Amino acid sequence: MSGRGRGRRPAGAGDPGRGTGRGATSRRPARPGPANRPARPRRDDEQPAGRPRGERSAGRPASGSPRPARTRVELTFLPGLGAVLADEAAEVLGARPRPVPGRDDALVVDLPGALADVRRLRTAVAAFVALHFDVPRPRALLSGDHLARIVAAAYASLRVAGSSTFRFEAAGADSSVFARLGDELASATGLRHDEQDGELVVKVRRGARRDSAAAEQDPGWDVLVRVGPRPLSARTWRVADFPGAANATIAAAMVRLAGPRDDERVLNLMCGSGTLLVERLLAAPAAAAVGIDLADDALDAARDNLEAAGLTRRASLVRADALDPSSWPAGTASADLILADPPWGTLHGSHADARAVHAGLLRAAHAAAAPGARLVVLTHEVKVMEQAVRDADALWRAHPPVRVFAKGHHPRIWLLTRP
């Protein structure tokens, strides 16, 4: 936002999948062809992708009606938001995820329900059907049984959201081995292998060594097939690609940390293009929701995004100085939840103004806050915010901030409550 009315961060810290992007293609891929190609993927009520034949799934009773077997899914996140995603995944998916060995940006969960459930996650960057192969090199993935599992995982993704092309993300993706693997996958699914812009992403990476004592054991290879043609972080409602817009997964994490309530009044100071406002209203209903910004172009973008999300009637936008409550229209105050993304002093605003902006934000939010209200602030001005919180200790009680890693930037999410 411009001046004191909006809060922005550098363009490099934006949503990894923001923008209109390319939507899913509705074309259904062809079924596998001749008998020398991998067999067709089994239905959801048969042996799932990634489970060796004959292996009983967790939760399947010894007798009676069988329950659907579990699908192993890897969920990626922005480092720092793992605990937030773990809580959301347990709530939405009905299973507690666990860390992926050797990774600081991924969790794995044995999904008990439908694979489409992962699309309800708002703090995950992307979701992948995860397969592991105890083979020494990728060439072995071309064998019939291994290839059939990869094809089945691709079909599982396509049943959730269609794609027309695919690509590999792997070391040596331009090698002859991956060219052959691409030909086989294209033949079996009907998808076109587009090395640069393929929609369905297939990652191939070395497996993790799970036991340091077994250093001589080959770790094998992992194959990850992304669910859908776009990352989960690429919000379909973001039709206005406003420069420096807040990362949507961070915004969703802010909402979860605040704990949304159906009957609360929501105020978004420095609302910019509406990312925080949209994510809050998609998480739960609200008694009222107001976004305030001083910049006309930001408010125009917010209107477009709210309309694309189907939330136009659930929120109102006000052109006013977010740091001057006297300029706000009557009835704006008494908010139960206040969200803010003040300028970081690069793309919008200036570092010289950061101290006054953050101090003014805490005062303005307090003036608008109902007793017991929560204030959630995202800022890269860490030391400035720390000082502002200390100076405002009579107004707000601060919880330990959450550090997030987003494209080279390390902003903090601050949760404060009015005593």
HELIX and SHEET records of a PDB file:
HELIX    1   1 GLY A    3  GLY A    5  5                                   3    
HELIX    2   2 ALA A   11  ALA A   13  5                                   3    
HELIX    3   3 GLY A   82  LEU A   93  1                                  12    
HELIX    4   4 LEU A  115  ARG A  120  5                                   6    
HELIX    5   5 PRO A  138  LEU A  142  5                                   5    
HELIX    6   6 GLY A  144  VAL A  160  1                                  17    
HELIX    7   7 SER A  176  THR A  189  1                                  14    
HELIX    8   8 SER A  212  ALA A  214  5                                   3    
HELIX    9   9 ALA A  248  ALA A  258  1                                  11    
HELIX   10  10 THR A  275  ALA A  283  1                                   9    
HELIX   11  11 ASP A  296  ALA A  308  1                                  13    
HELIX   12  12 THR A  312  ARG A  314  5                                   3    
HELIX   13  13 PRO A  325  SER A  327  5                                   3    
HELIX   14  14 HIS A  351  ASP A  353  5                                   3    
HELIX   15  15 ALA A  354  ALA A  368  1                                  15    
HELIX   16  16 VAL A  382  ASP A  391  1                                  10    
SHEET    1   A 8 ARG A  98  PRO A  99  0                                        
SHEET    2   A 8 ALA A 106  LEU A 111 -1                                        
SHEET    3   A 8 THR A  71  THR A  76 -1                                        
SHEET    4   A 8 ALA A 126  PHE A 133 -1                                        
SHEET    5   A 8 TRP A 221  ARG A 226 -1                                        
SHEET    6   A 8 LEU A 200  ARG A 206 -1                                        
SHEET    7   A 8 THR A 165  GLU A 169  1                                        
SHEET    8   A 8 ARG A 192  HIS A 193  1                                        
SHEET    1   B 7 SER A 316  ARG A 319  0                                        
SHEET    2   B 7 ALA A 288  ASP A 293  1                                        
SHEET    3   B 7 ARG A 265  LEU A 269  1                                        
SHEET    4   B 7 ALA A 335  ALA A 340  1                                        
SHEET    5   B 7 ALA A 369  THR A 379  1                                        
SHEET    6   B 7 ARG A 412  THR A 417 -1                                        
SHEET    7   B 7 ARG A 397  ALA A 398 -1                                        
SHEET    1   C 7 SER A 316  ARG A 319  0                                        
SHEET    2   C 7 ALA A 288  ASP A 293  1                                        
SHEET    3   C 7 ARG A 265  LEU A 269  1                                        
SHEET    4   C 7 ALA A 335  ALA A 340  1                                        
SHEET    5   C 7 ALA A 369  THR A 379  1                                        
SHEET    6   C 7 ARG A 412  THR A 417 -1                                        
SHEET    7   C 7 VAL A 402  ARG A 403 -1                                        
END                                                                             
